[in-house]
Amino acid sequence: MRLYYYAGWLGARTLFRLLSGWRVEDAENVPRTGGVLVASNHISLWDPPMVGAALPREAHFLAKEELFGNVALGLLLRSVNVMPIRRGVADLRGITRALDALRRGEALVMFPEGGRMRDGQLHPARPGIGMIAAHADVPVVPCYISGSNRQREWPSRRSRVRISFGAPRDWRELAGKAATAPRGRPLYQAIGDAVMGEIARLKDKQELDSASRGSARERPA
């Protein structure tokens, strides 16, 4: 990591630990070198910095272009590797920036659902994640974050942030039979759907673990 990024990364990790009592699981699944696409669900404005701080390496991010309208905020975002992209259209410039970062061997964090899901539930992926994974030809690491949308419960620790990382997956493996299809929306959507399936499995694992912990606490000594 660059010194400037490392200082912010370390400070963010300390802050999030104090604020939310966060728990980061299986970060060793994230390759330390080479291009990698980290795909996470998105339920809170806290998710991008929290996922970034949970990663064991420097990362790049995509954010809606409107955030860069403010000069000071735009400079701050760019200083921590956030790249603008126009939502709702085929933003070739934004896509090219993302592909260039991955081809340089960087980590890129994306939210397959295309935005923040205020209901806290998982939603279908948009095809963009599949397109970038296929064109960059990099592994995809699924990520599931929970508790980031319950800030009022952090101080009492009634809710804690948990961030889980899955094993890296090749986009061809994710696409399955669709991997031999021509490059296009059906292929990209198949990859995106499979990525959301991996994220759902991490969600199920977290919930099963939470249920087991709850049962253990209730069991008489």
C-alpha positions as CSV (number, residue, x, y, z in Angstrom):
1,M,0.0,0.0,0.0
2,R,1.1,3.6,-0.6
3,L,1.9,5.4,2.7
4,Y,-1.0,7.8,2.4
5,Y,-3.5,5.0,1.7
6,Y,-2.0,2.9,4.5
7,A,-2.4,5.6,7.0
8,G,-6.1,6.1,6.1
9,W,-6.6,2.3,6.0
10,L,-5.2,1.8,9.4
11,G,-7.1,4.7,10.9
12,A,-10.4,3.5,9.3
13,R,-9.9,0.0,10.7
14,T,-9.3,1.4,14.2
15,L,-12.3,3.7,14.0
16,F,-14.7,1.0,12.7
17,R,-13.5,-1.4,15.4
18,L,-14.3,1.2,18.1
19,L,-17.6,2.3,16.6
20,S,-19.1,-1.0,15.5
21,G,-17.1,-3.8,17.1
22,W,-16.8,-5.1,13.6
23,R,-15.7,-8.6,12.7
24,V,-13.8,-9.4,9.5
25,E,-13.9,-13.0,8.4
26,D,-11.7,-14.9,5.9
27,A,-9.9,-11.9,4.6
28,E,-7.1,-14.3,3.6
29,N,-9.3,-15.4,0.7
30,V,-8.4,-12.1,-1.0
31,P,-5.3,-12.6,-3.2
32,R,-2.6,-10.2,-2.1
33,T,-1.3,-9.5,-5.6
34,G,-2.8,-9.4,-9.1
35,G,-6.0,-8.1,-10.4
36,V,-9.1,-9.1,-8.4
37,L,-12.7,-8.1,-8.4
38,V,-14.3,-7.9,-4.9
39,A,-18.1,-8.1,-5.2
40,S,-20.2,-7.1,-2.2
41,N,-23.8,-6.4,-1.3
42,H,-24.6,-2.8,-0.5
43,I,-27.0,-1.8,2.4
44,S,-25.4,1.4,3.8
45,L,-23.3,4.4,3.0
46,W,-20.7,2.8,5.3
47,D,-20.2,-0.2,3.1
48,P,-17.5,1.2,0.6
49,P,-15.1,2.4,3.3
50,M,-15.8,-0.6,5.6
51,V,-15.2,-3.1,2.8
52,G,-12.1,-1.2,1.7
53,A,-10.7,-1.1,5.3
54,A,-11.4,-4.9,5.7
55,L,-9.4,-5.8,2.6
56,P,-5.8,-6.7,3.2
57,R,-4.6,-4.7,0.3
58,E,-5.1,-1.3,-1.4
59,A,-8.3,-1.2,-3.5
60,H,-10.1,0.9,-6.1
61,F,-13.8,1.8,-6.2
62,L,-16.5,3.1,-8.5
63,A,-18.9,5.8,-7.4
64,K,-21.7,7.7,-9.1
65,E,-20.4,10.7,-11.1
66,E,-22.6,13.1,-9.2
67,L,-20.4,12.8,-6.1
68,F,-17.6,14.4,-8.0
69,G,-19.5,17.6,-8.7
70,N,-18.2,19.1,-5.5
71,V,-14.5,19.9,-6.2
72,A,-13.2,19.2,-2.7
73,L,-15.1,16.0,-2.3
74,G,-14.0,14.9,-5.8
75,L,-10.4,15.5,-4.9
76,L,-10.8,13.5,-1.7
77,L,-12.5,10.6,-3.5
78,R,-9.8,10.4,-6.2
79,S,-7.1,10.5,-3.5
80,V,-8.4,7.2,-2.1
81,N,-8.8,5.5,-5.6
82,V,-12.5,6.2,-6.2
83,M,-13.4,6.5,-9.9
84,P,-16.5,8.2,-11.3
85,I,-19.0,6.3,-13.4
86,R,-22.3,7.4,-14.8
87,R,-25.2,5.1,-13.7
88,G,-28.0,4.0,-15.9
89,V,-26.0,4.3,-19.1
90,A,-23.1,2.5,-20.8
91,D,-20.3,4.7,-19.5
92,L,-17.4,3.5,-21.6
93,R,-15.0,5.9,-19.9
94,G,-15.9,4.7,-16.4
95,I,-15.7,1.0,-17.6
96,T,-12.4,1.6,-19.2
97,R,-11.0,3.1,-15.9
98,A,-12.2,0.0,-14.0
99,L,-10.7,-2.4,-16.6
100,D,-7.4,-0.5,-16.6
101,A,-7.1,-0.8,-12.8
102,L,-7.7,-4.5,-12.9
103,R,-5.3,-5.1,-15.8
104,R,-2.6,-3.2,-13.8
105,G,-3.0,-5.8,-11.1
106,E,-5.2,-3.8,-8.7
107,A,-8.1,-4.8,-6.6
108,L,-11.5,-3.3,-7.5
109,V,-14.5,-3.2,-5.2
110,M,-17.9,-3.4,-7.0
111,F,-21.5,-3.7,-5.8
112,P,-23.3,-6.0,-8.2
113,E,-26.8,-4.8,-7.4
114,G,-25.9,-1.4,-8.8
115,G,-26.6,0.7,-5.8
116,R,-27.6,0.8,-2.1
117,M,-30.5,-1.5,-1.2
118,R,-32.3,0.3,1.6
119,D,-34.4,-2.7,2.6
120,G,-31.2,-4.6,3.6
121,Q,-32.0,-7.6,1.4
122,L,-30.1,-9.1,-1.5
123,H,-31.3,-8.1,-5.0
124,P,-30.5,-9.3,-8.5
125,A,-27.2,-8.3,-10.0
126,R,-26.9,-6.0,-13.0
127,P,-24.8,-7.2,-15.9
128,G,-22.0,-4.8,-15.3
129,I,-20.1,-7.0,-12.8
130,G,-20.1,-9.8,-15.3
131,M,-18.9,-7.7,-18.1
132,I,-16.0,-6.3,-16.2
133,A,-15.0,-9.7,-14.8
134,A,-15.1,-11.3,-18.3
135,H,-13.2,-8.5,-20.1
136,A,-10.6,-8.1,-17.3
137,D,-10.3,-11.9,-16.9
138,V,-9.7,-11.7,-13.2
139,P,-11.0,-13.8,-10.2
140,V,-14.0,-12.6,-8.3
141,V,-14.1,-12.6,-4.5
142,P,-17.6,-12.5,-3.1
143,C,-18.2,-10.4,0.1
144,Y,-21.1,-10.1,2.4
145,I,-21.5,-7.3,4.9
146,S,-24.2,-7.1,7.6
147,G,-25.0,-4.7,10.4
148,S,-23.6,-1.6,8.6
149,N,-27.2,-0.3,8.3
150,R,-27.9,-0.5,12.1
151,Q,-25.6,2.3,13.3
152,R,-27.9,3.1,16.2
153,E,-27.3,-0.3,17.7
154,W,-23.5,-0.1,17.4
155,P,-22.8,1.6,20.8
156,S,-24.8,-1.0,22.7
157,R,-23.3,-3.8,20.6
158,R,-26.8,-5.1,20.0
159,S,-25.7,-5.2,16.4
160,R,-22.2,-5.6,15.1
161,V,-20.8,-5.2,11.6
162,R,-19.6,-8.5,10.1
163,I,-17.8,-8.7,6.8
164,S,-17.1,-12.1,5.3
165,F,-15.0,-12.9,2.2
166,G,-15.5,-16.0,0.1
167,A,-13.0,-17.9,-2.0
168,P,-11.9,-16.4,-5.3
169,R,-13.8,-17.7,-8.3
170,D,-13.0,-17.7,-12.0
171,W,-15.7,-16.0,-14.1
172,R,-15.9,-19.0,-16.3
173,E,-16.7,-21.2,-13.4
174,L,-19.3,-18.8,-12.2
175,A,-20.9,-18.6,-15.6
176,G,-21.2,-22.4,-15.9
177,K,-22.7,-23.6,-19.2
178,A,-23.1,-19.9,-20.3
179,A,-19.3,-19.5,-20.3
180,T,-19.1,-20.6,-24.0
181,A,-21.8,-18.1,-25.0
182,P,-20.8,-15.1,-27.1
183,R,-19.8,-12.0,-25.1
184,G,-23.0,-10.1,-24.4
185,R,-25.7,-9.4,-21.9
186,P,-26.9,-13.0,-21.3
187,L,-23.3,-14.1,-20.4
188,Y,-22.7,-11.1,-18.2
189,Q,-26.0,-11.6,-16.4
190,A,-25.2,-15.2,-15.8
191,I,-22.0,-14.2,-14.2
192,G,-23.7,-11.6,-12.1
193,D,-26.4,-14.0,-11.0
194,A,-23.8,-16.5,-9.9
195,V,-21.9,-13.8,-8.0
196,M,-25.1,-12.9,-6.1
197,G,-25.5,-16.7,-5.4
198,E,-22.0,-16.7,-3.8
199,I,-22.9,-13.6,-1.7
200,A,-26.1,-15.3,-0.6
201,R,-24.1,-18.3,0.6
202,L,-22.0,-16.1,2.8
203,K,-25.2,-14.5,4.1
204,D,-26.6,-17.9,5.0
205,K,-23.3,-18.8,6.7
206,Q,-23.3,-15.7,8.8
207,E,-26.9,-16.3,9.9
208,L,-26.3,-19.9,10.7
209,D,-23.3,-18.9,12.8
210,S,-25.3,-16.2,14.6
211,A,-28.1,-18.7,15.4
212,S,-25.6,-21.2,16.7
213,R,-24.0,-18.6,19.0
214,G,-27.4,-17.5,20.2
215,S,-28.3,-21.1,21.1
216,A,-25.0,-21.6,22.9
217,R,-25.7,-18.5,25.1
218,E,-29.2,-19.7,26.0
219,R,-28.0,-23.3,26.9
220,P,-27.9,-23.8,30.7
221,A,-24.5,-24.3,32.2
